[in-house]
Amino acid sequence: MTPVSKSAPRRYKSLGCDTLYPRTVAICEAVARRPYYPRSLRPKGSHLVQVLKSGDRRMSKQMVLPSISFIVARSYPGNIIGCENRLPWRLRSDLKRFRALTTGHAIIMGRRTFESIGRILPDRTNIILSRLGHRANDVNYLSQEDENLIWASGREAALFAADIFSIIRGKEDFFIIGGEEIFAAFEDLVNRVYLTLVFGNVEGDARFDMKFDPKLWRTKEEDDIPQGEHDEFPSRFVVYERRERRYRQEFLSSFYTDQMARQEWLAKALEENSPKIRKYAEQHQEALAL
């Protein structure tokens, strides 16, 4: 668990403010996180705790966590993204682009999206966000069923896993790939949206209605894609980027000692990849002006 004062908020509890006032939140959290290590929470013999107790000044700084991107295809008009848990079109050019953009990254999806895909997407860390299954009432629960398959029972657990594996793989961002409820759950944090507009009148039961106000979003890329031999419709690929980036920050000390990191598989990943995490932190830290 995070070594913080008893009155400190849980990890990421201040996300709403953090996205708008990162410096203010950093100062408030620094005060709340004055050293307090309950004896019952100290993993005996842990090298990481010894590092914390040694007074490493880098651990008292904040690092900016990986950015969040959406990748989604929706119909125009209609904003349809799915019909009966499947894609309502055949668009090979878009699938190739999806694979090229997401390979090597962590991807977060809902259970129904995972079931519609029917397999683990290779060369990516597949994080499935679902309230069903074991420990469904524990929003911080994580379980790993395969090298590239992780189940998370809550948003914060999914974010934590995506952050860990993005940093280990040296990636600056990770992707949310659907479905409708999952996009809605992360809309307040997303910084970039890779959007394919499919020009066809289709019917469906899942939508992506996110709007892109030019005052809030800039268009980074826009390409018209003609209908190819293996495409059912013509399309347009657009990349939107938020003008004021939403930052998520975390103390390196908290990152190492979070309660979820006590699970054996994740603790091992943390310790084995400590140099990579330290290198990332040094490149993304922000000293606290206290």
PyMOL commands that set and color helices and strands:
alter all, ss='L'
color gray80, all
select helices_A, chain A and resi 15-18+22-32+39-41+47-53+57-60+92-102+111-117+155-168+180-186+252-257+259-262+264-272+274-284
alter helices_A, ss='H'
color red, helices_A
select strands_A, chain A and resi 62-64+67-75+80-82+106-110+125-129+142-146+149-152+173-178+192-198+206-207+217-225+235-242+249-251+285-286
alter strands_A, ss='S'
color yellow, strands_A
deselect
rebuild
show_as cartoon
